Amino acid sequence: MKQHFTKWQLTPTEHAIITDVLDGHTTLEAIAAHRGRSRRTIQTHLVRIYRKMRLKRGDMTMMVLMYLRETGAINAPTRRNHKTA
């Protein structure tokens, strides 16, 4: 996941906010409270993050799943060749 952060050229603050999301802070209010920032500030950072990552709002789920897979928290299936009869 860290190589993606570098590729996306996230600032240290954006990196910290994404880490908060991956650690389970899933609402603007939760991230704002954890960071000691306003909800609006966190929202602004997230908009910039989505833009840099070329994501839509719902795509954050995919990023969380990638993180969980990379950390071993989930065992996601891999693609396999399926034979057809």
Backbone as CSV, one residue per row, in Angstrom:
resi,resn,N_x,N_y,N_z,CA_x,CA_y,CA_z,C_x,C_y,C_z
1,MET,0.829,-1.193,0.000,0.000,0.000,0.000,0.869,1.252,0.000
2,LYS,2.020,1.201,0.678,2.882,2.383,0.737,3.346,2.822,-0.646
3,GLN,3.593,1.858,-1.540,4.008,2.241,-2.888,2.904,3.009,-3.594
4,HIS,1.647,2.706,-3.277,0.536,3.449,-3.869,0.507,4.878,-3.331
5,PHE,0.777,5.038,-2.028,0.796,6.380,-1.455,1.843,7.239,-2.154
6,THR,2.990,6.654,-2.435,4.050,7.379,-3.121,3.623,7.706,-4.547
7,LYS,3.049,6.737,-5.230,2.596,6.919,-6.607,1.557,8.041,-6.703
8,TRP,0.675,8.114,-5.713,-0.388,9.114,-5.727,0.092,10.484,-5.254
9,GLN,1.321,10.580,-4.768,1.910,11.823,-4.281,1.060,12.478,-3.197
10,LEU,0.673,11.661,-2.204,-0.098,12.183,-1.085,0.811,12.974,-0.150
11,THR,0.265,14.039,0.411,0.999,14.806,1.413,1.026,13.995,2.709
12,PRO,1.882,14.351,3.655,1.884,13.646,4.935,0.523,13.671,5.630
13,THR,-0.184,14.793,5.543,-1.516,14.882,6.155,-2.500,13.962,5.447
14,GLU,-2.473,13.936,4.122,-3.361,13.051,3.371,-3.048,11.593,3.681
15,HIS,-1.784,11.277,3.789,-1.370,9.915,4.150,-1.927,9.550,5.524
16,ALA,-1.837,10.476,6.471,-2.342,10.222,7.821,-3.854,10.013,7.821
17,ILE,-4.559,10.787,7.016,-6.021,10.647,6.958,-6.402,9.313,6.334
18,ILE,-5.723,8.913,5.279,-5.999,7.603,4.678,-5.701,6.499,5.684
19,THR,-4.636,6.638,6.438,-4.310,5.647,7.466,-5.416,5.585,8.513
20,ASP,-5.968,6.735,8.882,-7.097,6.754,9.823,-8.278,5.975,9.268
21,VAL,-8.581,6.182,7.984,-9.685,5.450,7.353,-9.401,3.954,7.399
22,LEU,-8.190,3.569,7.055,-7.831,2.152,7.039,-7.827,1.549,8.436
23,ASP,-7.607,2.387,9.446,-7.623,1.917,10.830,-9.021,1.894,11.435
24,GLY,-10.033,2.240,10.628,-11.406,2.095,11.096,-12.153,3.372,11.395
25,HIS,-11.527,4.521,11.253,-12.224,5.802,11.427,-12.954,6.090,10.117
26,THR,-14.212,5.722,10.063,-14.910,5.720,8.776,-15.827,6.907,8.544
27,THR,-15.946,7.794,9.490,-16.781,8.983,9.268,-15.917,10.232,9.355
28,LEU,-16.391,11.297,8.734,-15.675,12.570,8.806,-15.508,13.003,10.260
29,GLU,-16.560,12.808,11.046,-16.528,13.217,12.443,-15.470,12.445,13.228
30,ALA,-15.373,11.137,12.977,-14.395,10.311,13.688,-12.965,10.716,13.337
31,ILE,-12.724,10.960,12.057,-11.381,11.370,11.623,-11.059,12.754,12.186
32,ALA,-12.025,13.664,12.112,-11.815,15.022,12.623,-11.499,14.998,14.116
33,ALA,-12.236,14.204,14.879,-11.984,14.111,16.316,-10.599,13.523,16.587
34,HIS,-10.244,12.492,15.846,-8.942,11.842,16.024,-7.791,12.792,15.675
35,ARG,-7.972,13.594,14.633,-6.923,14.505,14.152,-6.963,15.864,14.835
36,GLY,-8.061,16.178,15.544,-8.193,17.500,16.149,-8.409,18.589,15.107
37,ARG,-9.090,18.231,14.034,-9.379,19.147,12.930,-10.891,19.241,12.763
38,SER,-11.328,20.188,11.951,-12.759,20.318,11.696,-13.201,19.278,10.665
39,ARG,-14.473,19.004,10.690,-15.071,18.083,9.715,-14.818,18.586,8.301
40,ARG,-14.960,19.886,8.098,-14.775,20.499,6.771,-13.331,20.329,6.286
41,THR,-12.358,20.470,7.183,-10.954,20.291,6.808,-10.704,18.867,6.341
42,ILE,-11.250,17.896,7.063,-11.081,16.491,6.686,-11.751,16.234,5.342
43,GLN,-12.929,16.798,5.145,-13.638,16.627,3.882,-12.808,17.185,2.725
44,THR,-12.200,18.337,2.918,-11.354,18.943,1.884,-10.178,18.023,1.556
45,HIS,-9.542,17.485,2.578,-8.426,16.561,2.343,-8.891,15.316,1.585
46,LEU,-10.041,14.775,1.965,-10.541,13.580,1.291,-10.863,13.846,-0.173
47,VAL,-11.417,14.998,-0.470,-11.694,15.351,-1.869,-10.391,15.374,-2.660
48,ARG,-9.361,15.962,-2.078,-8.054,15.993,-2.755,-7.484,14.595,-2.931
49,ILE,-7.648,13.767,-1.900,-7.161,12.385,-1.970,-7.878,11.636,-3.088
50,TYR,-9.207,11.733,-3.126,-9.977,11.052,-4.171,-9.514,11.508,-5.552
51,ARG,-9.284,12.815,-5.694,-8.853,13.351,-6.979,-7.481,12.793,-7.373
52,LYS,-6.534,12.791,-6.436,-5.196,12.279,-6.730,-5.227,10.794,-7.078
53,MET,-6.099,10.063,-6.392,-6.186,8.621,-6.605,-7.123,8.279,-7.755
54,ARG,-7.774,9.303,-8.301,-8.752,9.116,-9.373,-9.862,8.152,-8.950
55,LEU,-10.348,8.375,-7.736,-11.399,7.533,-7.177,-12.712,8.297,-7.127
56,LYS,-13.766,7.523,-7.104,-15.077,8.055,-6.778,-15.283,7.722,-5.304
57,ARG,-16.252,8.340,-4.683,-16.466,8.127,-3.248,-16.553,6.652,-2.869
58,GLY,-17.315,5.886,-3.585,-17.514,4.487,-3.237,-16.283,3.613,-3.418
59,ASP,-15.318,4.118,-4.180,-14.118,3.328,-4.433,-13.224,3.197,-3.211
60,MET,-13.479,3.982,-2.164,-12.681,3.871,-0.940,-12.778,2.455,-0.390
61,THR,-13.896,1.796,-0.604,-14.063,0.419,-0.160,-12.984,-0.479,-0.756
62,MET,-12.701,-0.291,-2.030,-11.673,-1.108,-2.677,-10.307,-0.868,-2.047
63,MET,-10.007,0.378,-1.703,-8.723,0.670,-1.085,-8.613,-0.002,0.276
64,VAL,-9.692,0.023,1.032,-9.696,-0.631,2.343,-9.497,-2.139,2.180
65,LEU,-10.172,-2.729,1.201,-10.008,-4.165,0.964,-8.580,-4.507,0.543
66,MET,-7.966,-3.663,-0.285,-6.561,-3.881,-0.668,-5.663,-3.869,0.563
67,TYR,-5.900,-2.917,1.449,-5.113,-2.797,2.669,-5.288,-4.038,3.544
68,LEU,-6.523,-4.455,3.717,-6.792,-5.626,4.552,-6.136,-6.873,3.980
69,ARG,-6.156,-6.995,2.660,-5.523,-8.139,2.023,-4.007,-8.096,2.211
70,GLU,-3.401,-6.911,2.010,-1.954,-6.780,2.131,-1.468,-7.006,3.559
71,THR,-2.276,-6.638,4.545,-1.874,-6.817,5.939,-2.211,-8.210,6.456
72,GLY,-2.897,-9.010,5.629,-3.246,-10.362,6.039,-4.496,-10.443,6.891
73,ALA,-5.191,-9.321,7.031,-6.406,-9.318,7.845,-7.534,-10.100,7.186
74,ILE,-7.502,-10.186,5.855,-8.457,-11.019,5.139,-7.684,-11.862,4.139
75,ASN,-8.228,-12.996,3.820,-7.610,-13.878,2.840,-8.466,-13.836,1.586
76,ALA,-8.155,-12.881,0.736,-8.950,-12.707,-0.482,-8.568,-13.756,-1.504
77,PRO,-9.547,-14.265,-2.222,-9.230,-15.248,-3.264,-8.438,-14.616,-4.391
78,THR,-7.631,-15.407,-5.013,-6.874,-14.934,-6.170,-7.560,-15.438,-7.422
79,ARG,-7.219,-14.848,-8.546,-7.803,-15.306,-9.810,-7.218,-16.655,-10.160
80,ARG,-8.070,-17.527,-10.613,-7.643,-18.867,-11.020,-8.192,-19.158,-12.386
81,ASN,-7.498,-19.982,-13.094,-8.007,-20.412,-14.389,-9.071,-21.478,-14.152
82,HIS,-10.227,-21.252,-14.691,-11.317,-22.210,-14.545,-11.493,-22.943,-15.862
83,LYS,-11.557,-24.257,-15.769,-11.796,-25.060,-16.975,-13.299,-25.150,-17.184
84,THR,-13.688,-25.014,-18.411,-15.103,-25.181,-18.732,-15.289,-26.519,-19.413
85,ALA,-16.427,-27.122,-19.169,-16.699,-28.451,-19.727,-17.141,-28.364,-21.158
